[in-house]
Amino acid sequence: MQDHQESDAEHKYTERDEEVAVGYDGLYVFRETHFASKCSMLLPVSGYVRVTLSSVNGTVNKIEEIDVRAGRRCQMSLNYAYLTCSHFTWRRKTAPLRFASSRKISKPWRGKFATLVCMLLKQILSIALFAAALVPGVRAWSESPTAPAEGVLERLMPQLAPQFHLALVAKADHKDYFRITGTRGHIRVEATTQPTLLYGVNWYLKYVAHLQISPNGFQLGADGMKLPAPEAAIEKPALYPWRYALNENVDGYSTPYWDLKRWQHEIDILAMSGTNAILIERGMDLVLYQTFRDSGYSDEAIRRWIVQPAHQNWQLMGNMCCFEAPISMELLEKRSKSARQLIAMLRSLGIMPVLPGYYGIVPADFATLHPGAHVITQGDWNGFTRPGWLDPRDSNFDKLAESFYRHQHALYGDSAIYDLEIFQEGGGSGDVPVSAAKKVQEALQRKHPDALWMLLGWQKNPTQELLSALDTSHVLIAEIEQGRVPREDRDREFRGASWLYGGLWEFGGRTTMGAPLYDYAVRLPLMAKRPGSKIVGTAVFPEGLDTNPFAFDLYTEMAWHTDPVDLPQWADGYAMRRYGAEDAHARRAWQILLKTAYGYRADGNAEHGERDASQDSLFDAQPTLTALRAATWSPDVVRYDPAELAPALTEMLEVAPALRSTETYQYDLVDVARQAMANESRRLLPLIKQAYDTKDQGAFARLTKEWLEDMALQDDLLQTNSFFLLGRWLSYVPAWASSPAELERLNYDARSILTTWGDRKASEFGLHEYGNRDWAGLTSDYYQVRWKMYFDSLSTALATGKAPEIIDWYAFGDEWNHSRKAYDAAPRGDTYSAALAIARALKLNPTSQTEAHQ
């Protein structure tokens, strides 16, 4: 280590000892950094400790690895250095480790050293090192603090990664930022934290190299590309401490059965988008299991209470229990192991894993095991019986909360943010005053004194009564209705709580195209600039992942804009980097989409369903001639003229042939053609109804034939892209099953969330089709078969004059949910030809240039 000579006449030193307890193998990151003259460690078991010390300029000055024997103190003497970060890792499962440092701190420099990870709120971050060998890309013994970020680049763009030189460099003002400099082929990106460092790389890709990494495909230039130098240094401050991602429902509608490789890819994309906090719900089922085993429940009883993975997040929110029970102990253990690996990935990248907290859900018979316990019945949620809610003032509450947080800590470590949703979408406090919520907060803070309680700003929540009972300095609200209702007074309504401006452009994991971009590009920065604004970040909050990459790109970028963005100009730049070159047709296509699918905004209209999302396809609706939407609560009207969107397909087909081979173009062509065909369903169905009502059998036969042919064309198109395959969704399921019987349950769980959603009562209450998707296989074998059955029954009725047959749609869906038919998990066919066939069917008159492709 470089020696810095200091004079005691110039600096006065003080010594201070500090002890930190860590419960298991991991990485400890100092929140504060100082001069250190010596440090010592005492482990209760033997192990190997590696210490990394870094100087202000981000270079590694010293790495030491020491063999530590149980019960013996190991000491290192260090020369003085200006340290910005210091961390150690150790191998082997240990009991709580005690770390003591004898520090000499220079007063003139005290407080001027940046933290390695901002906004950790004095939390201890831990990485399970034993899991590192199982997690691709997580390095147990890194030679560089930037190695995790470098791993992201190596995985996502191995051909370009060597041309980036990353550095973690603190600023004197402690603020997070990124800075881009360099020469051709040698691009230097520096930042204070790894998520910001990766977003700096992303900014360079977007605005210097005109390349793109997105959730739905990459455009990374030609092989052997030398990255261009920026014309001048680019530096941007991080405007907010939090850039959060994931709706609670993502764990049901997108990720319940993902394997580690698929999850890591998503984490890499989110990290490249600057995300520094991600919700992890996987593995909380084992925490619930252990908590209620502690409280006296038998193994079988509590496993019958916990639901299967695709429905489990609704149990965590207090909406349901007991569906498709029991969950197996093997599955609980597999999910817990996977969760530990995911959390290790996040922490290695400096991303805060946001964890669910405990707010009082209990099995309905809790008072039977604990006589006198004050349990409030919560009634039904969409046809499901809710779990009970335990009065937080009850003596059993603190015991359950302590058990929950103890087991959660032992399995997954700690967080700075805990997600707790009391009375989500209904429920009630009975005779318990809402002020009792203070006891929920106290239970959280006993275990995690500096943690934030994350609440949703959704419908009527959080109520003024709830917030008035809480210490709002420890509350973080994810406000997710700004795309539906333009709420302009949230700082006052949230009673001083900090909040995140949420982006919710899709429900149920649906494949609809559209988002209220104005509310993100214009209203967000204007609201954040208001004096005293309590906006502290953004929240990517759609209910499913990997739809609308246009919205995702714009929304994640808004965390870096102080002023509104010119959307037409931004869309032109998007088209260029999306496909790799300027193209007039690509520009026109995206301008059309900007004005139509992405042109609506919050209007506060509560009469037409989920106004913050786009309309779904009537092809996916449970058959009826009066259908206005597929999902019960999805929009029943189109927010633009469908005839104005259709020409975007023609423009996409006329993009230059040299740009058509990219993943990004292939995805977009499918998505635009899919949306144009989905809109056609809204033109055709009223015509079919008119033909039936007027008993015009010829017109009815012709129009229903056209409808079914359109669905077949759509399925042909969807088969050509991996993002639109039912088989891909189902392919993740078998690895989680430990027996044939369990595979049957998990297969049903994964299928039913897309179709009937739940049992007959819940389905017919309104949940059926809530997770509808335009996916190959689902379209051909589910939606199209239903419509043919329905049209056949109506045709027979027209021919015989009798009433049409009544079809039990739940029984049809339940039979399909139990089917074990396999579907292709890899795409097949030619996207361009399939999209061209749709354009011809829609009479969009492709030009001779487009025809030449054939």
VOTIVEX-208940 format. One record per residue (C-alpha): x, y, z. Coordinates in steps of 0.1 Angstrom, whole numbers, padded with zeros to 4 digits, always signed. Each point is the difference from the previous one (the first is absolute). Last residue first. Example, Ala and Ser with C-alpha at 12.3 -4.5 7.8 and 13.67 -1.06 7.14 Angstrom:
% VOTIVEX-208940
+0137-0011+0071;-0014-0034+0007;
***
This chain:
% VOTIVEX-208940
-0409-0125-0507;+0021+0029+0011;-0009+0017-0032;-0035+0004+0013;+0013+0025+0024;+0017+0021-0027;-0031-0003-0021;-0020+0017+0027;-0022-0017+0026;-0037+0007-0004;-0013+0000+0036;-0028-0023-0010;-0003-0015+0036;+0006-0035-0015;+0029+0013-0020;+0016+0016+0031;-0006-0033+0019;+0018-0020-0027;+0028+0026+0001;+0004-0006+0037;+0003-0038-0006;+0025+0005-0028;+0021+0023+0021;+0000-0022+0030;+0012-0031-0018;-0008-0033+0017;+0010-0016+0033;+0006+0013+0035;+0012-0021+0029;-0020-0013+0029;-0023-0019-0023;-0031-0013+0019;-0006-0032+0020;-0035-0013+0007;-0003-0008+0037;-0036+0011+0004;-0013+0009+0035;-0005+0036-0009;-0017-0010-0032;-0026-0019+0020;-0005+0029+0023;-0005+0024-0029;-0027-0021-0016;-0017-0005+0034;+0002+0038+0006;-0015+0006-0034;-0031-0021+0006;-0017+0004-0033;-0037+0007-0003;-0012-0012-0035;-0017+0027-0021;-0037+0004+0002;-0019-0017-0028;-0008+0013-0035;+0017-0030-0015;+0025+0015-0024;+0006+0032+0020;+0004-0020+0032;+0024-0023-0018;+0021+0030-0011;-0001+0013+0036;+0013-0033+0014;+0027-0002-0027;+0010+0036+0008;+0005-0008+0036;+0020-0032-0006;+0021+0018-0025;+0006+0029+0024;+0011-0024+0028;+0024-0019-0023;+0015+0033-0011;+0007+0012+0036;+0014-0033+0013;+0020-0020-0024;+0009+0025-0027;+0003+0032+0021;+0016-0017+0030;+0023-0019-0023;+0016+0032-0013;-0004+0027+0025;-0023+0031+0000;-0004-0001+0037;-0029+0001+0025;+0009+0004+0037;-0034+0013+0011;-0016-0026-0022;-0021-0014+0028;+0001+0022+0031;-0036+0012-0001;-0021-0018+0027;-0003-0028-0025;+0037-0008+0004;+0000+0005+0038;-0030-0024+0005;+0012-0025-0026;+0035-0003+0014;+0028+0024-0009;+0015+0019-0030;-0024-0015-0025;+0025+0007-0028;+0036+0012+0005;+0003-0007+0037;-0015-0034-0007;+0029-0011-0021;+0028+0005+0025;-0020-0014+0029;-0012-0029-0019;+0035-0009-0011;+0011+0004+0036;-0027-0024+0013;+0007-0026-0026;+0038+0003+0005;-0007-0006+0037;-0018-0033-0007;+0028-0011-0023;+0026+0006+0028;+0026+0026+0010;-0012+0028-0023;+0020+0032-0004;+0018-0011-0031;-0033-0007-0018;-0013+0036+0000;+0025+0021-0020;-0011-0014-0034;-0036+0011+0006;+0007+0037-0007;+0022-0008-0030;-0027-0023-0014;-0026+0028+0002;+0022+0019-0024;-0002+0037-0008;+0034+0012+0012;+0018-0028-0019;-0011+0014-0034;-0011-0018-0031;-0029-0019+0015;-0018+0033+0006;-0004+0006-0037;-0016-0034-0007;-0023+0006+0030;-0011+0033-0015;-0007-0015-0034;-0021-0027+0018;-0019+0027+0019;-0007+0018-0032;-0013-0032-0016;-0024-0004+0029;-0014+0035-0004;-0002-0003-0038;-0020-0032+0004;-0022+0017+0025;-0006+0028-0025;-0009-0022-0029;-0023-0024+0020;-0018+0030+0016;-0004+0018-0033;-0015-0031-0016;-0022-0008+0030;-0015+0035+0001;-0023-0006+0031;-0002+0038+0006;+0014-0004+0035;+0026-0025-0012;+0012+0023-0028;+0000+0030+0024;+0020-0020+0026;+0026-0010-0026;+0003+0037-0011;+0005+0011+0036;+0027-0027+0004;+0020+0010-0031;+0012+0035+0008;+0010-0008+0036;+0018-0031-0012;+0020+0021-0025;+0017+0017+0030;+0016-0033+0008;+0013-0003-0036;+0016+0034+0002;+0014-0008+0034;+0016-0033-0012;+0014+0017-0031;+0016+0026+0023;+0013-0025+0025;+0014-0024-0026;+0018+0027-0019;+0013+0014+0033;+0015-0033+0010;+0017-0006-0033;+0013+0036-0001;+0015-0003+0034;+0016-0034-0006;+0018+0015-0030;-0004-0015-0034;-0023+0026-0016;+0025+0029-0001;+0017-0009-0033;-0034-0005-0016;-0009+0037+0005;-0032+0005+0019;-0030-0005-0023;-0017-0026+0021;+0001+0023+0030;-0016+0028-0020;-0028-0023-0011;-0005-0011+0036;-0001+0036+0012;-0028+0006-0025;-0023-0019+0024;+0002+0025+0028;-0022+0026-0015;-0027-0025-0009;-0001-0010+0037;-0012+0035+0009;+0014+0007+0035;-0009-0007+0036;-0017-0032-0008;-0030-0008+0022;-0008-0027+0025;+0032+0004+0020;+0010-0030+0021;-0021-0008+0031;-0017-0032-0010;+0028-0012-0023;-0008-0006-0036;-0016+0033-0009;-0032+0013-0017;-0017-0033-0005;-0036+0002-0012;+0001-0029-0024;+0012-0023+0027;+0031-0023+0002;+0023+0003+0030;+0023+0027-0013;+0034-0007-0015;-0010+0008-0036;-0015+0032+0015;+0036+0012+0004;+0010+0022+0030;-0003+0037+0003;+0029+0021+0012;+0009+0008+0036;-0004+0030+0022;-0037+0001-0007;-0006-0033+0018;-0037-0002-0003;-0022+0024-0021;-0021+0021+0024;+0027+0012+0024;+0011+0030-0021;+0028+0017+0019;+0017+0012-0032;+0034-0015+0000;+0016+0000-0034;-0004-0016-0035;+0025+0002-0028;+0019-0032+0004;-0022-0022-0021;-0010+0028-0023;+0022+0031-0004;+0032-0018+0011;-0008-0030-0022;-0003+0022-0031;+0032+0018+0009;+0016-0034+0005;-0010-0012-0035;+0011+0032-0016;+0034-0002+0015;+0004-0036-0011;-0011+0009-0035;+0024+0029-0003;+0030-0022+0011;+0030+0013+0019;+0022-0029+0012;+0003-0027+0026;-0036-0014+0004;-0009+0011+0035;+0027+0027+0001;-0016+0019-0029;-0036-0006+0010;+0007+0012+0035;+0016+0032-0013;-0032+0007-0020;-0021-0008+0031;+0020+0025+0021;-0007+0028-0025;-0037-0008+0000;+0000-0002+0038;+0017+0032+0008;+0011-0008+0036;-0011+0020+0030;+0028+0014+0021;+0022-0014+0028;+0007-0032-0019;+0020-0029+0015;-0028-0021+0016;-0019+0006-0032;+0023-0025-0018;-0018-0029+0018;-0033+0013-0014;+0012+0005-0036;+0016-0034-0004;-0028-0019+0018;-0027+0018-0021;+0017-0010-0033;+0007-0035+0014;-0038-0004+0002;-0001-0036+0014;+0028-0018+0018;-0014-0003+0035;-0034-0003+0016;-0021+0020+0025;+0015+0033-0012;+0018+0019+0029;+0034+0015-0010;+0002+0023+0031;+0018+0034-0001;+0018+0019+0026;+0000+0023+0030;-0031+0021-0007;-0005+0021+0031;-0002+0033-0018;+0008+0029+0022;+0000+0026-0028;-0014-0016-0031;+0026-0015-0023;-0011-0036+0005;-0035+0009-0013;+0014+0015-0032;+0023-0030-0005;-0029-0025+0004;-0026+0019-0020;+0018+0002-0033;+0017-0033-0010;-0018-0023+0025;-0036+0013-0003;+0005+0007-0037;+0010-0036-0005;-0034-0014+0010;+0008-0036-0012;-0009-0022-0030;+0003-0035-0016;-0019-0028+0017;+0018-0033+0007;-0017-0006+0034;+0021-0007+0031;-0032+0005+0021;+0001+0037-0003;+0021+0024-0021;+0012+0036+0000;+0008+0005+0036;+0027+0026+0004;+0004+0012+0036;+0013+0033+0014;+0016-0010+0033;-0009+0016+0032;+0014+0015+0032;-0025+0003+0028;-0008+0036+0012;-0038-0005+0004;-0005-0021-0031;-0029+0022-0010;+0020+0031+0002;+0029-0012-0022;-0026-0017-0022;-0017+0031-0011;+0000-0003-0038;-0017-0033-0005;-0005-0004-0038;-0022-0032+0002;+0009-0029-0022;+0037+0003-0009;+0006+0016+0034;-0015-0031+0017;+0031-0018+0012;+0013+0021+0029;+0026-0023+0017;+0000+0014+0035;+0030+0000+0023;-0006+0003+0037;+0027+0004+0028;-0003+0038+0002;-0038-0007-0001;+0000-0011+0036;-0033-0016-0002;-0035+0005+0015;-0009+0030-0022;+0010-0021-0030;-0027-0026+0008;-0027+0025+0006;+0009+0019-0032;-0005-0032-0019;+0028-0017-0019;-0018-0011-0020;-0032+0011-0016;+0008-0012-0035;+0037-0006+0000;+0029+0019+0016;+0016-0032+0011;+0020-0002+0032;+0037-0006+0007;+0010+0001+0036;+0036+0014+0001;+0026-0016+0022;+0022+0019+0025;-0008-0020+0031;-0002-0034-0017;-0010-0026+0027;-0017+0023+0024;-0009+0021-0030;-0023-0026-0016;-0018-0007+0032;-0004+0038+0006;-0015+0004-0035;-0026-0027+0006;-0008+0015+0034;-0006+0034-0017;-0025-0018-0021;-0021+0000+0032;-0011+0035-0010;-0024-0016-0024;-0022-0008+0031;-0008-0037+0003;-0037-0007+0001;+0000-0014-0036;+0033+0011-0017;-0012-0006-0035;+0007-0019-0032;+0000+0016-0034;+0025+0004-0028;+0030-0003+0024;-0012+0001+0035;+0036+0003+0015;+0027-0002-0026;+0035-0004+0014;+0031+0004-0021;+0032+0004+0019;+0028+0023-0010;+0036+0003+0014;+0005-0037-0002;+0013-0028+0021;+0014-0035-0003;-0016-0027-0021;-0004-0032+0020;+0009+0010+0035;-0015+0034-0004;-0033-0014-0013;-0001-0024+0029;+0005+0027+0025;-0023+0024-0017;-0029-0025+0000;+0007-0012+0035;+0000+0035+0014;-0031+0009-0020;-0018-0031+0013;+0009+0007+0036;-0008+0037-0003;-0035-0009-0013;-0008-0027+0026;-0003+0027+0027;-0029+0016-0020;+0005+0037-0007;+0007-0009-0037;-0034-0015-0003;+0005-0032-0020;-0014+0000-0035;-0016-0031-0014;+0009-0014-0034;-0024+0010-0028;-0026-0023-0015;+0002+0001-0037;-0029+0012-0022;+0015+0033-0011;+0013+0006+0035;-0022-0014+0027;-0005+0008+0037;+0028+0014+0021;-0009-0016+0034;+0018+0018+0028;+0020-0021+0024;+0003+0010+0036;+0017-0030+0017;-0020-0012+0030;+0009-0036-0005;+0032-0005-0020;-0004-0032-0019;-0036+0007-0007;+0007+0037-0004;+0022-0008-0030;-0028-0017-0018;-0002+0024-0030;+0037-0004-0006;+0019+0032+0008;+0009+0033-0017;+0013+0026+0024;+0022+0026-0015;+0033-0018-0007;+0024+0013-0025;+0007-0008-0037;+0036+0005-0011;+0016+0027-0022;+0034-0013-0012;+0022+0032-0002;+0022-0001-0031;+0037+0005+0005;+0008-0025-0027;+0013-0027+0023;-0031+0007+0021;-0023-0008-0029;+0017-0032-0010;+0001-0012+0037;-0038+0008+0002;-0006-0022-0030;+0021-0029+0014;-0017+0002+0034;-0034+0000-0018;+0010-0031-0020;+0009-0019+0032;-0033+0011+0015;-0020-0011-0030;+0016-0034+0000;-0006-0004+0038;-0037+0009-0003;-0003-0023-0030;+0015-0030+0019;-0024+0008+0029;-0029-0004-0024;-0028+0025-0004;-0033-0015+0010;-0021+0014-0014;-0015+0011-0034;-0012+0033+0015;+0002+0002+0039;+0001+0037+0005;-0012+0033-0015;+0002+0038+0000;+0024+0008+0029;+0027+0016-0021;+0024-0029+0006;-0029-0023-0011;-0003+0019-0032;+0038-0006-0005;-0006-0037+0002;-0022-0005-0031;+0027-0011-0025;+0020-0017+0027;-0025-0023+0016;-0020+0010+0031;+0009-0003+0037;-0028-0012+0022;+0003-0036-0007;+0037+0002+0008;-0010+0015+0034;-0022-0029+0009;+0023-0027-0013;+0030+0012+0021;-0021+0005+0031;-0008+0034+0013;+0013+0011+0034;+0012+0035-0003;+0036-0010-0009;-0015-0020-0029;-0018+0032-0009;+0033+0019-0004;+0018-0028-0017;-0026-0004-0027;-0004+0038-0005;+0038+0003-0005;-0001-0030-0023;-0026+0018-0021;+0021+0031-0001;+0024-0018-0023;-0010+0019-0032;-0013+0035+0009;+0030+0020-0011;-0007+0037-0007;+0028+0018-0018;+0020+0032+0011;+0028+0016-0019;-0013+0000-0036;+0023+0019-0024;-0014-0015-0032;+0031-0021-0003;-0009-0015+0034;-0035-0007-0012;+0014-0018-0031;+0025-0020+0021;-0028-0009+0025;-0021-0013-0029;+0029-0021-0013;+0007-0013+0035;-0036-0011+0004;+0001-0020-0032;+0032-0017+0010;-0013-0007+0035;-0031-0017-0011;-0033+0017-0005;-0030-0017+0015;-0019+0028+0018;+0016+0028-0022;-0027+0015-0023;-0036+0003+0012;+0004-0013+0036;+0033+0015+0011;-0007+0030-0021;-0031+0006+0022;+0020+0018+0027;+0009+0026-0026;+0037+0002-0007;+0027+0026-0002;+0014+0029+0021;+0023+0028-0010;+0007+0016+0033;+0024+0028+0011;-0014+0024-0026;+0016+0024-0025;+0031-0021-0007;+0024+0026-0014;+0010+0000-0037;+0035+0004-0015;+0009-0004-0037;+0036+0009-0009;+0003+0013-0035;-0004-0014-0036;-0006-0034+0015;+0024-0026-0016;-0014-0025-0024;-0002-0037+0009;+0019-0022-0024;-0024-0026-0016;+0015-0034-0006;-0033-0016-0007;-0026+0026-0011;-0021+0020+0024;-0014-0008+0034;-0038+0000-0006;-0014-0020+0029;-0034-0017+0006;-0031+0004+0020;+0011+0011+0035;+0023+0026-0017;+0036+0005-0009;+0004+0025-0027;+0027+0016-0022;+0003+0035-0013;+0037+0001+0010;-0001+0035+0016;-0035+0005+0013;-0014-0035+0007;+0031-0020+0006;+0015+0028+0021;-0031+0003+0021;+0001-0038+0005;+0036+0001+0012;-0009+0028+0024;-0030-0021+0011;+0025-0027+0009;+0020+0024+0022;-0032+0012+0016;-0009-0035+0009;+0036-0006+0012;+0003+0031+0023;+0020+0032+0000;+0006+0001-0038;+0027-0003-0026;-0003-0010-0036;+0031-0001-0022;-0003-0010-0036;+0030-0014-0018;-0009-0010-0036;+0002+0036-0013;+0011+0022+0029;-0014+0006+0034;-0024+0018+0023;-0033-0007+0017;-0010+0012+0035;-0026-0014+0022;-0015+0015+0032;-0009-0006+0036;+0007+0028+0025;+0025-0001+0028;+0010+0036-0006;+0036-0009-0006;-0010-0025-0027;+0008-0037+0004;+0015-0020-0028;-0010-0036-0008;+0018-0007-0033;-0010-0018-0032;+0021-0003-0032;-0021-0010-0029;+0015-0014-0033;+0002-0035+0014;-0038-0001+0004;-0008+0005-0037;+0001-0036-0013;-0013-0014+0033;-0031+0021-0001;-0026-0012+0026;+0021-0025+0020;+0033+0018-0002;-0017+0033+0007;-0017-0014+0031;+0032-0016+0012;+0018+0034-0002;-0026+0013+0024;+0008-0028+0024;+0037+0006-0005;-0001+0037+0008;+0015-0003+0035;+0029-0018-0016;+0019-0032+0007;-0032-0019+0008;+0001-0031+0022;-0035-0015+0001;-0009+0011-0034;-0037+0000-0009;-0001-0004-0038;-0019-0033-0001;-0014-0008+0035;+0007-0034+0014;+0036+0007+0009;-0012+0032+0016;-0025-0018+0022;+0027-0008+0027;+0007+0037+0000;-0034+0009+0014;+0002+0038-0006;-0008+0023+0029;-0009+0037+0001;-0001+0016+0034;-0024+0029+0000;+0011+0035+0011;-0026+0017-0021;+0012-0017-0032;-0006+0033-0019;+0032-0001-0020;+0023-0031-0004;+0037+0004+0002;-0004+0030+0022;+0018+0032-0007;+0028+0014+0021;-0002+0037+0011;-0016-0007+0034;+0033+0002+0019;+0028+0016-0021;+0009+0029+0022;-0006-0022+0030;+0025-0027-0010;-0012-0033+0014;+0022-0026+0016;-0020-0032+0002;+0003-0031+0021;-0023-0023-0018;-0021-0028+0015;-0019-0026-0020;-0020-0026+0018;-0014-0029-0020;-0033-0016+0008;+0003-0038-0005;+0017-0010-0031;-0007-0017-0033;+0032-0002-0020;+0019+0026-0019;+0006+0037+0009;-0004+0032-0018;+0014+0034+0011;-0008+0035-0010;+0016+0034+0000;-0011+0030-0019;+0010+0035-0006;+0033-0002+0018;+0026+0028+0002;+0030-0020+0010;+0020-0006+0032;+0021-0032+0000;-0018-0031+0011;+0007-0024+0028;-0020-0032-0001;-0012-0019+0030;-0015-0035+0005;-0015-0008+0033;-0003-0036+0010;-0032-0018+0009;-0002-0020-0032;+0029+0004-0022;+0002+0027-0027;+0021-0006-0030;+0005+0035-0015;-0005+0013-0035;+0012+0036-0006;-0008+0023-0029;+0015+0034-0001;-0001+0031-0021;-0029-0007-0023;-0006+0030-0022;-0032+0021+0004;+0016+0034+0000;-0007+0006+0036;+0019-0032+0011;-0013-0035+0003;+0005-0027+0027;-0009-0036-0005;+0001-0025+0028;-0002-0038-0005;-0007-0022+0029;+0004-0038+0001;-0018-0021+0025;+0002-0016+0034;-0029+0002+0024;-0010+0025+0027;+0016+0028-0021;+0019+0030+0015;+0012+0027-0023;+0025+0028+0004;+0006+0033-0018;+0030+0023-0001;+0008+0035-0010;-0033+0008-0017;-0008+0033-0015;-0037+0002-0003;-0030-0013-0019;-0036+0001+0009;-0027-0024-0011;+0026-0028+0000;-0010-0030-0022;+0000-0034+0016;+0000-0029-0024;-0014-0033+0010;+0000-0033+0020;-0026+0002+0027;-0014+0020+0029;+0020+0032-0001;+0008+0019+0032;+0018+0033-0002;+0023+0014+0026;+0016+0034+0000;+0031+0013+0018;+0010+0037-0002;+0033+0017+0000;+0004+0037-0005;+0025+0018-0022;+0010+0037-0001;+0013+0011-0034;+0026+0026-0009;+0023-0003+0030;-0004-0037+0000;+0016+0000-0034;-0012-0024-0027;+0021-0020-0024;-0022-0019-0025;+0015-0034-0008;-0013-0018-0031;-0012-0034+0008;
***
